[in-house]
Amino acid sequence: MGFPLVCSHFSQSLHPLCPEETEDLEKQSLKLCVSFLEEISRQTSAVVLEICAEQWNLHEKLLPKHSAQTISTARNKKLKKVQPKKGDAPREKPGAESLRKDRAFVTNLDKMHQTLTELCSSFSICTDFSVCRHVIVPAEFLLTQLEIRLNKVFVQMAGYNQSTHEISRPSDLASGMQAYVSAIHTLSSYINIDVSRLVKSVLLQQTQPLDSYGAQTITTLYTNWYLEGLLRQASSALIVHCPTTQCFINQNTENEQNFHAEEYSDIGGLRSLAELIGPYGMKFLSENLMWHIISQVGELKKLVSDNMDVLVQMRANYEDPEAMSELQKKLAGCENVLKRMTIIGVILSFRSMVQEALEEIMDRHCPFLMKPIRCLKDFVCPEIDIKVTLGVYEMASAAGLPCEIDPALVSALANMQTDNPSMEEEYKISCLLLVYIAVSLPSLCLDPNSFYSREHGGHQNNIHCLATAVNHVAAAMFTVQRKNIQTQMQEFLKVASSVLLQLGQNVDNREIKNRDSVYILLHMIVEQSPFLSQDMLEMCFPYVLLRNAYREVHKVFIHTMG
């Protein structure tokens, strides 16, 4: 620290008779001073982060995922099973590093702490000094270096590999970051600096798409991974959404995925994700999800335009079985429509799981903020102006609360570029899209993966996510167009019930096989909709068919004990 302090004396060498030297001397003095302080700060930061890394290694040994071997060893001893051979090195238990036979024995961690003490003592020589009318605070250089390096370390800890789509589990990263933060807080014992300000600044930057230096953050990495790694495979049914356990699970396929979906999408994993990226990061994630949904909605509208004449006739004659049978032969793209709606449903199901995790984290961190938001949301009623309603819903959604109308989806659809300048034309396409989905539902019976699994609480090809897609997309579209949502959803229910009731008259074994599972899908749409009720369903669809459908799909479920 003596070298930077020497730079403060260079100004005394100036003389009024040599004014041309003043500017060059000031620049050189500041340059030398800054370079010395940056070098000291780099060395100190390196030692601090080495200590943090060592603490992370010690902390990782205590994670639950490493307990299986310890439990197995204890069980084998109890059962007096064959012990491993003498050549096998016994696993070192956590805490063994604290056992010392002699006080003179010095570990690597001790040496790093001693080095850190010497480096921090140099910062304590003076809190600030002046160099050519500039006030220099040495501790600020240290904070800047730590901020830069911590941002890089946290991103490296995520371990994102774009080519193989590998990334650390959110719970593991959260545990590692907690170990780093706990270790770095001990720095305040060596030097009088505001460590809390440093940690808050770094963690807040990680909730943004880019940090203050323009580098990617863990928010961007996890957003890319969930979109490209998890949801892309879920869209092709390689990964299945499981409502029973509230997570995504891997399908039993020949091509084994390089990750277990449940480890990244279970309740604990999504809570850790919400803890890491916070409300700001969740908003960024939602915006990216909405972009993918909008691209699918655009394709759906094109399909509606291509089949508009047939759909208009179906809308008018849905109660006439013979006319519907003839029109069904002319209708093209039914599987494509359901596939795209299923993709939208998968994305929205994932978003609802993420929102639920965010709500729990917000309740834990700021309960006094959440109560007024819930109170304000409860006062929203249909009589209130839609702009006020959407404003309240936007605030509630940012805090993780579920809303009848998704404000992010409404905003995305409102900003969507369309070829139809007329709002009435858009309204017509929206109505026909619901008709298109409704008359396409019977085609799901032909897919053998449409079977409803009681164990998972959904269908094997993710078509149970259609319930979420239909309700959210319809609510958002008719909100943008300022139309009555309930009226249009009732029309969808009538058309869907009519075409599904016609399945009962078919004798084709392929259509009969998964008919009950599709009946259950209709019931799920009504159950999840805030604009439909069970009474409305029973007016269109006999309850006895639903009861028989649940009995049939549960009949093949294998009951196991223990």
C-alpha positions in Angstrom: 0.0 0.0 0.0 3.1 2.2 0.3 3.3 2.5 -3.5 -0.2 4.0 -4.0 0.4 6.4 -1.1 3.6 7.6 -2.7 1.5 8.7 -5.7 -0.2 11.2 -3.4 3.1 13.1 -3.0 3.8 13.5 -6.7 1.7 16.7 -6.8 4.3 18.4 -4.6 6.8 18.2 -7.4 4.8 20.5 -9.5 5.9 24.2 -10.0 3.9 27.2 -11.3 6.7 27.9 -13.7 6.2 24.5 -15.4 2.4 24.3 -15.9 2.7 22.0 -18.9 3.8 19.2 -16.6 0.7 19.4 -14.5 -1.7 17.4 -16.7 0.8 14.6 -17.5 1.8 14.3 -13.9 -1.8 14.0 -12.8 -2.5 11.3 -15.4 0.6 9.2 -14.5 0.0 9.6 -10.7 -3.6 8.4 -11.0 -2.6 5.6 -13.5 0.1 4.2 -11.1 -2.1 4.5 -8.1 -5.1 2.7 -9.7 -2.9 0.0 -11.1 -1.3 -0.7 -7.7 -4.7 -0.8 -5.9 -6.3 -3.0 -8.6 -3.4 -5.5 -8.3 -3.8 -5.6 -4.5 -7.6 -6.0 -4.9 -7.1 -8.8 -7.4 -4.9 -10.7 -5.0 -7.2 -10.2 -2.1 -10.3 -11.2 -4.2 -8.5 -14.3 -5.4 -7.8 -15.4 -1.8 -11.4 -14.6 -0.7 -12.9 -16.6 -3.5 -10.5 -19.5 -2.8 -11.7 -19.5 0.8 -15.3 -19.4 -0.4 -14.7 -22.3 -2.8 -13.2 -24.4 0.0 -16.2 -23.6 2.2 -18.5 -24.6 -0.7 -16.7 -28.0 -1.0 -17.2 -28.6 2.7 -20.8 -27.5 2.5 -21.4 -29.8 -0.5 -20.4 -32.9 1.6 -23.4 -32.2 3.8 -26.0 -32.2 1.0 -28.7 -34.9 1.3 -27.6 -36.4 -2.1 -24.4 -37.7 -0.5 -26.1 -39.5 2.4 -27.0 -42.6 0.5 -23.6 -44.2 0.9 -23.4 -43.4 4.6 -26.9 -45.0 5.1 -25.9 -48.0 3.1 -22.7 -48.5 5.1 -24.6 -48.3 8.4 -27.2 -50.7 7.2 -24.6 -53.2 6.0 -23.0 -53.1 9.4 -26.3 -53.7 11.1 -27.1 -56.6 8.8 -23.5 -57.9 9.1 -23.0 -58.0 5.3 -19.6 -58.4 3.6 -17.5 -55.3 4.0 -15.5 -53.8 1.1 -12.0 -55.1 0.4 -9.0 -53.6 2.1 -7.8 -52.1 -1.2 -10.9 -49.8 -1.4 -10.2 -46.4 0.2 -12.9 -45.6 2.9 -14.9 -42.5 2.2 -13.9 -39.6 4.4 -16.8 -38.3 6.5 -17.7 -34.6 6.7 -15.8 -32.9 9.5 -12.7 -35.0 9.2 -10.7 -32.0 8.1 -11.1 -30.5 11.6 -9.3 -33.3 13.3 -5.6 -32.5 14.0 -3.0 -34.4 15.9 -0.7 -31.4 16.4 -1.4 -27.7 16.7 1.6 -27.0 14.5 -0.1 -28.7 11.6 -1.4 -26.0 9.2 -4.0 -26.6 6.5 -4.3 -24.9 3.2 -7.4 -23.0 4.5 -5.3 -21.7 7.5 -2.7 -20.4 5.1 -5.3 -18.6 3.0 -6.8 -17.0 6.1 -3.3 -15.8 7.2 -2.7 -14.4 3.7 -6.1 -12.7 3.7 -5.2 -11.1 7.1 -2.0 -9.6 5.7 -3.7 -8.3 2.6 -6.7 -6.8 4.5 -4.3 -5.0 6.9 -2.9 -3.0 4.0 -6.4 -1.7 3.2 -6.8 -0.7 6.9 -3.7 1.6 6.8 -5.9 4.5 5.6 -9.5 4.8 4.7 -8.9 7.3 1.9 -6.2 9.7 0.5 -5.9 12.3 -2.2 -4.1 12.1 -5.5 -4.1 15.3 -7.5 -7.5 16.5 -6.2 -9.0 13.0 -6.6 -10.1 11.2 -3.4 -9.1 7.5 -3.5 -10.9 4.9 -1.3 -8.9 1.6 -1.4 -11.8 -0.5 -0.1 -13.9 0.5 -3.1 -11.4 -1.1 -5.4 -11.7 -4.3 -3.4 -15.5 -4.2 -3.6 -15.4 -3.6 -7.4 -13.1 -6.6 -7.9 -15.2 -8.8 -5.7 -18.4 -7.8 -7.6 -16.9 -8.6 -11.0 -15.5 -12.0 -9.8 -18.6 -13.1 -7.8 -20.8 -12.5 -10.9 -18.5 -14.7 -13.0 -18.2 -17.4 -10.2 -22.0 -17.7 -9.8 -22.5 -18.1 -13.6 -19.7 -20.7 -13.7 -21.3 -22.6 -10.8 -24.5 -22.9 -12.9 -22.4 -25.0 -15.3 -24.6 -24.4 -18.4 -23.5 -26.2 -21.5 -25.4 -25.0 -24.6 -24.4 -27.9 -26.8 -25.3 -30.7 -24.4 -28.0 -28.7 -22.5 -26.5 -29.5 -19.2 -26.9 -27.3 -16.2 -26.7 -27.5 -12.4 -29.9 -28.2 -10.5 -31.4 -25.0 -9.0 -31.3 -26.4 -5.5 -27.6 -27.3 -5.8 -26.8 -23.8 -7.2 -28.8 -22.2 -4.4 -26.9 -24.2 -1.8 -23.5 -23.3 -3.3 -24.4 -19.6 -3.5 -25.5 -19.7 0.1 -22.2 -21.2 1.1 -20.3 -18.4 -0.8 -22.4 -15.7 0.7 -21.9 -17.0 4.2 -18.2 -17.3 3.7 -17.8 -13.8 2.1 -19.7 -12.2 5.1 -16.7 -13.2 7.2 -14.6 -10.6 5.3 -16.1 -7.9 7.5 -14.1 -9.4 10.4 -10.9 -8.5 8.5 -11.7 -5.1 7.0 -14.4 -2.5 7.6 -16.4 -2.7 4.3 -20.1 -3.0 3.5 -20.3 -6.7 2.6 -24.1 -6.7 2.6 -24.2 -4.0 -0.1 -21.8 -6.1 -2.2 -23.9 -9.3 -1.8 -27.2 -7.5 -2.5 -25.7 -5.8 -5.6 -24.4 -9.1 -7.0 -27.6 -11.1 -6.3 -29.8 -8.4 -7.8 -27.7 -8.3 -10.9 -28.2 -12.1 -11.3 -32.0 -11.5 -11.4 -31.6 -9.4 -14.6 -30.9 -10.7 -18.1 -27.5 -9.1 -18.1 -25.2 -7.9 -15.3 -23.8 -4.4 -15.1 -20.9 -5.4 -17.3 -23.1 -6.9 -20.1 -22.4 -10.6 -19.3 -25.1 -13.3 -19.1 -26.5 -14.1 -15.7 -28.0 -17.2 -14.2 -31.5 -15.8 -15.1 -30.6 -15.9 -18.8 -29.0 -19.4 -18.5 -31.9 -21.0 -16.7 -34.4 -19.4 -19.0 -32.6 -20.8 -22.0 -32.2 -24.2 -20.4 -35.9 -24.6 -19.4 -37.0 -23.4 -22.9 -34.5 -25.5 -24.9 -33.9 -28.4 -22.6 -37.1 -29.2 -20.6 -40.0 -27.7 -22.5 -38.8 -28.6 -26.0 -38.8 -32.3 -25.0 -42.1 -31.9 -23.1 -43.6 -30.5 -26.3 -42.7 -33.8 -28.1 -44.0 -35.9 -25.1 -40.5 -37.2 -24.3 -41.2 -35.5 -20.9 -44.6 -35.7 -19.3 -46.3 -33.1 -17.1 -47.5 -34.9 -14.0 -50.2 -33.0 -12.0 -50.2 -35.6 -9.2 -46.6 -34.9 -8.1 -46.6 -31.3 -9.6 -43.6 -31.8 -11.7 -42.4 -33.1 -15.1 -41.1 -36.7 -15.4 -39.2 -38.6 -18.1 -41.0 -41.0 -20.3 -39.7 -44.5 -20.6 -38.2 -44.3 -24.0 -35.3 -45.9 -25.7 -33.4 -42.6 -26.0 -32.4 -41.9 -22.5 -32.3 -38.2 -21.6 -29.2 -36.8 -20.1 -31.1 -35.3 -17.1 -34.0 -36.3 -14.9 -36.8 -33.8 -15.4 -38.3 -34.2 -12.0 -35.0 -33.0 -10.4 -35.4 -29.6 -12.1 -39.2 -29.2 -12.0 -40.3 -30.5 -8.7 -41.5 -28.2 -5.9 -38.1 -27.9 -4.3 -36.3 -27.2 -7.6 -38.7 -24.5 -8.6 -38.6 -22.9 -5.2 -34.9 -22.7 -5.5 -35.2 -21.2 -9.0 -37.6 -18.6 -7.6 -35.2 -17.9 -4.8 -32.3 -17.5 -7.2 -33.8 -15.3 -9.9 -36.6 -13.6 -7.9 -39.6 -11.7 -9.3 -37.5 -9.8 -11.9 -36.1 -13.1 -13.3 -39.5 -14.7 -13.3 -40.8 -11.8 -15.3 -38.0 -12.3 -17.9 -38.8 -16.0 -18.0 -42.5 -15.3 -18.5 -41.8 -12.9 -21.4 -39.8 -15.6 -23.2 -42.5 -18.2 -22.6 -45.1 -15.8 -24.0 -43.0 -15.3 -27.1 -43.1 -19.1 -27.8 -46.9 -19.1 -27.2 -47.5 -16.2 -29.6 -45.6 -18.0 -32.3 -48.0 -21.0 -31.9 -51.1 -18.8 -31.8 -50.0 -17.2 -35.1 -49.8 -20.6 -36.7 -53.2 -21.5 -35.3 -54.8 -18.5 -36.8 -53.4 -19.4 -40.2 -55.0 -22.8 -39.9 -58.3 -21.2 -39.0 -58.1 -18.9 -42.0 -57.4 -21.9 -44.3 -60.4 -23.8 -43.0 -62.7 -20.9 -42.3 -65.6 -21.9 -44.6 -65.9 -25.4 -43.1 -65.6 -24.1 -39.6 -68.4 -21.5 -40.1 -70.7 -24.4 -41.3 -69.6 -26.5 -38.3 -70.4 -23.7 -35.9 -73.9 -23.4 -37.3 -74.6 -27.2 -37.6 -72.8 -28.7 -34.6 -76.1 -30.4 -33.4 -76.6 -32.2 -36.7 -74.6 -35.5 -36.6 -75.0 -36.2 -40.4 -73.9 -32.7 -41.4 -71.0 -32.8 -38.9 -69.8 -36.1 -40.3 -69.7 -34.8 -43.8 -68.0 -31.5 -42.7 -65.4 -33.5 -40.6 -64.2 -35.1 -43.8 -63.5 -31.7 -45.4 -61.7 -30.3 -42.3 -57.9 -30.6 -42.4 -55.2 -30.0 -39.8 -57.0 -31.3 -36.7 -54.0 -33.1 -35.3 -51.8 -30.0 -36.0 -54.2 -27.7 -34.1 -54.3 -30.0 -31.1 -50.5 -30.5 -31.2 -49.9 -26.7 -31.1 -52.5 -26.2 -28.4 -50.9 -29.0 -26.3 -47.5 -27.2 -26.7 -49.2 -24.0 -25.4 -50.7 -25.9 -22.5 -47.4 -27.4 -21.6 -45.7 -24.0 -21.5 -48.6 -22.5 -19.4 -48.6 -25.5 -17.0 -44.9 -24.9 -16.4 -45.5 -21.2 -15.9 -48.2 -21.9 -13.3 -45.9 -24.2 -11.4 -43.2 -21.5 -11.5 -45.7 -18.8 -10.4 -46.8 -21.0 -7.4 -43.1 -21.4 -6.3 -42.7 -17.6 -6.6 -45.7 -17.0 -4.5 -44.3 -19.2 -1.7 -41.0 -17.4 -1.8 -42.7 -14.0 -1.7 -44.8 -15.1 1.2 -41.7 -16.2 3.1 -39.7 -13.0 2.4 -42.3 -10.2 2.4 -45.6 -11.4 3.9 -46.7 -7.8 4.7 -46.5 -6.9 1.0 -48.4 -10.0 -0.1 -51.4 -9.4 2.1 -52.4 -6.0 0.6 -51.9 -7.4 -3.0 -54.2 -10.4 -2.2 -56.7 -8.0 -0.7 -56.7 -5.8 -3.7 -57.0 -8.8 -6.1 -60.0 -10.1 -4.1 -61.8 -6.8 -4.7 -61.7 -7.2 -8.5 -65.1 -7.9 -10.0 -66.5 -8.0 -13.6 -68.1 -4.5 -13.1 -64.7 -2.9 -12.8 -63.1 -1.4 -15.9 -60.9 -3.9 -17.7 -57.9 -1.7 -17.7 -58.0 -1.4 -13.9 -58.5 -5.2 -13.6 -55.5 -5.9 -15.8 -53.4 -3.5 -13.8 -54.3 -5.3 -10.6 -53.7 -8.7 -12.2 -50.3 -7.6 -13.5 -49.2 -6.6 -10.0 -50.6 -9.9 -8.5 -49.0 -12.0 -11.3 -45.6 -10.3 -10.6 -45.9 -11.6 -7.0 -46.8 -15.1 -8.2 -50.5 -15.0 -7.5 -52.8 -16.9 -10.0 -55.2 -14.8 -12.0 -58.4 -15.6 -13.9 -57.0 -13.7 -16.9 -53.3 -13.9 -17.5 -52.1 -10.3 -17.9 -48.8 -11.4 -19.6 -50.7 -13.4 -22.2 -53.2 -10.5 -22.8 -50.3 -8.1 -23.3 -48.5 -10.5 -25.7 -51.7 -11.1 -27.7 -52.5 -7.4 -27.8 -49.0 -6.6 -29.2 -49.2 -9.5 -31.7 -48.9 -8.4 -35.4 -52.0 -9.7 -37.4 -53.0 -9.5 -41.0 -56.6 -8.5 -40.1 -57.0 -4.8 -39.4 -60.6 -5.3 -38.3 -61.3 -6.2 -34.7 -64.5 -8.0 -35.8 -62.5 -10.3 -38.1 -60.1 -11.1 -35.2 -63.1 -11.9 -33.0 -64.5 -14.2 -35.7 -61.2 -16.1 -36.0 -61.0 -16.4 -32.2 -64.5 -17.9 -32.0 -63.7 -20.3 -34.9 -60.5 -21.3 -33.2 -62.4 -22.6 -30.2 -64.8 -24.4 -32.6 -61.8 -25.9 -34.4 -60.3 -27.2 -31.1 -63.7 -28.6 -30.0 -64.4 -30.5 -33.2 -60.9 -31.9 -33.2 -61.1 -33.5 -29.8 -62.5 -36.8 -31.1 -59.3 -37.4 -33.1 -57.4 -37.7 -29.8 -59.0 -41.2 -29.4 -56.9 -42.5 -32.2 -53.7 -41.8 -30.4 -52.7 -44.8 -28.1 -50.9 -42.3 -25.8 -54.1 -40.5 -25.1 -54.8 -42.9 -22.2 -55.4 -41.2 -18.9 -53.0 -42.4 -16.2 -54.4 -42.3 -12.7 -50.8 -42.5 -11.3 -49.8 -39.3 -13.1 -53.1 -37.5 -12.9 -52.9 -36.8 -16.7 -52.6 -38.3 -20.1 -49.4 -39.9 -21.5 -49.1 -37.4 -24.4 -49.7 -34.3 -22.3 -53.1 -33.6 -23.8 -54.4 -32.8 -20.3 -52.5 -29.6 -20.7 -55.1 -28.7 -23.3 -57.4 -27.7 -20.4 -55.0 -25.0 -19.3 -54.4 -23.9 -22.9 -58.0 -23.5 -23.8 -59.0 -21.6 -20.7 -56.0 -19.2 -20.7 -55.9 -18.5 -24.4 -59.7 -18.0 -24.7 -59.7 -15.7 -21.7 -56.8 -13.6 -23.0 -58.1 -13.4 -26.6 -61.6 -12.3 -25.7 -60.2 -9.8 -23.1 -58.2 -8.2 -25.9 -61.3 -8.0 -28.0 -63.5 -6.7 -25.1 -65.9 -9.6 -25.5 -67.8 -11.8 -23.0 -65.5 -14.7 -22.1 -68.2 -16.8 -20.5 -70.5 -16.7 -23.5 -67.8 -18.0 -25.9 -66.6 -20.7 -23.4 -70.2 -21.9 -23.2 -70.3 -22.2 -27.0 -67.1 -24.2 -26.9 -68.6 -26.5 -24.3 -71.7 -27.1 -26.4 -69.8 -27.9 -29.5 -67.3 -30.1 -27.7 -70.0 -32.0 -25.9 -72.0 -32.5 -29.1 -69.1 -34.0 -31.0 -67.9 -36.2 -28.1 -71.4 -37.5 -27.5 -71.4 -38.7 -31.1 -68.4 -41.0 -30.2 -70.9 -43.2 -28.3 -72.5 -44.2 -31.6 -69.2 -45.3 -33.2 -68.3 -48.9 -33.3 -64.7 -48.4 -34.4 -62.5 -50.1 -31.8 -59.8 -47.5 -32.3 -62.0 -44.6 -31.4 -63.7 -46.5 -28.5 -60.4 -47.4 -26.8 -59.4 -44.0 -25.4 -62.9 -42.4 -25.5 -63.2 -42.4 -21.7 -59.9 -40.6 -21.4 -61.1 -37.8 -23.8 -64.3 -37.5 -21.7 -62.2 -36.9 -18.7 -60.3 -34.2 -20.6 -63.6 -32.3 -21.2 -64.3 -32.5 -17.5 -60.8 -31.1 -16.7 -61.4 -28.1 -19.0 -64.6 -27.3 -17.0 -62.9 -27.9 -13.7 -60.0 -25.5 -14.4 -62.2 -22.8 -16.0 -63.4 -19.9 -13.8 -66.0 -19.2 -16.5 -67.6 -22.6 -16.6 -69.4 -24.7 -14.0 -70.4 -28.3 -13.4 -74.0 -27.3 -13.9 -73.2 -26.0 -17.4 -71.4 -29.2 -18.2 -74.4 -31.4 -17.1 -76.7 -29.4 -19.3 -74.6 -30.5 -22.3 -73.0 -33.7 -21.3 -74.5 -36.5 -19.1 -72.8 -36.9 -15.8 -73.2 -40.7 -16.0 -70.7 -40.8 -18.9 -68.1 -39.0 -16.8 -68.7 -41.4 -13.9 -68.3 -44.4 -16.1 -65.2 -42.9 -17.8 -63.5 -42.4 -14.4 -64.5 -46.0 -13.4 -63.1 -47.5 -16.6 -59.7 -45.7 -16.5 -59.3 -46.5 -12.8 -60.2 -50.1 -13.4 -56.9 -50.8 -15.1 -54.8 -49.1 -12.4 -52.7 -51.5 -10.5 -52.9 -51.1 -6.8 -49.8 -51.7 -4.8 -49.2 -51.9 -1.1 -46.2 -50.5 0.8 
